Amino acid sequence: QVHLVESGGGLVQAGGSLRLSCAASRRTFSSVNMGWFRQAPGKEREFVAVISWSESSTNYADSVKGRFTISRNNTKNTVYLQMNSLKPEDTATYYCAAGAFWSTGADRYAYWGQGTQVTVSS
């Protein structure tokens, strides 16, 4: 079982930055891949970024490439999402997820946090 808790969301103006954090309870955090997803009202949950357990590989949705950076600290059991140059269309609830598979599909992740709201004003 992996318990995930996100933090760092909030209200920011377009062009601003936020850093999301996701703390994991499990000591084997360093052996699972970690992803960030987001869901806007009335829309399906969509992939944002993923980082491998070894930190050697990352992947991003085209919509956030060059603006968002995913990273992790395995000694702190924490994954981060640095979000720069935010746009109003980035407004959503952001979720972190843990899973054994390297995937952009939400259905491949077994554990999810409760989400943190990010609102970008124009």
N, C-alpha and C positions, 0 to 999 in steps of 0.2 A: 504494500500500500504506500502511495506517495501523496502527501498532503501539500498542496501548493497555495501560496498566498501572494497575490499581486498587490503592488502599491505604486504610487507615483503619478497616478492620473490626475487630471484637473482641467481647468479652463485656461486656454492660452490663445493669444492672437495669432492670426495667420503670419507665417514667417518665423514664429517662435520655436522653442525647443522644449522637450520633456524627456525625462529618463524614467522608464518603467523598470521596476524590479519584481522578481518572482522568487520567493524563498521556498525551498523545498525541505521537507521534514526528514527525508530518507537519507541514511548514510551512504547508500549506493547511488546517490544522485550522479556521481561521476561516470556511471555506466549507462546512463540513458540519454537519448537525444531529447532536446528541448525545442519546442516551437512556440511561436506567438501567432495568434489568430485574432481576428476582429469581427465584430458584427454590428452593423448599423441598423436602426429601426426599420423593419419591413424588408430587410435583406438577409440573405443567407450568410452563415459564418464563412469567412474567407481567410486563406493563408496569408501570413505576412512575412515570416522569416523562420528559419530553423538553423540550429547549430548542433553539430555532432557531439557525442559524449567526450571525444578527445580534443575538442575545440579546433580540429584541423579543417573542418569543412563547414561552410555556411551556404545558405540559399535564400533568395529574397523574391518576393512578388515583384513583377515589373513596375507596379505602381509606386513602390517605395525604394527601389534601387537608387543608390546615390544619396539618399536622404536618411535612411534608417540603418542602424548598425546593431546587430545582435552579438552579445558576448556572454561569457559565463565565468564564474569563479568557483571551481570545484571544491576549494577549501572552505568556502562560505556557503556551499549548496545554494547558490543564487545565479539566476540568469537575468540579463539586462536587455532592454531595448532602448537605445538612444535614438530619439526621433528629432530630426532637425528640419528646418524649412517646412514646417507643418502647414497643411492646407485645410480648408473647411471640409473637404471630402475625406479627410482622415478621421473625422468625428465618428466615434464608435465606442463600444465596450471592447476592451482588449483583454484577451485571455491567454495565459500561458498553459502549456500542455507538455506532458512527459510521456515518452513512449520508447519502445525497443526498436522501432523501425525508423529508417530515414525516409521521411515522406512529407509531402505538402498536403496530404489529405487528412482532414480532421478525424475521419473514422479510423485512422491508424494510431491514434493516441489514446492511451488508456486512462490517463489521469489529467484532470483539469482543475484550474483555480476558479475562483468565484467571479473574477473579472474586475476590471477597473475602468472607470469612465474617462474618456478623453474627448474634450469638446474644443474645437478650434473655431474661433469667431473670425468673421471676415472684416 
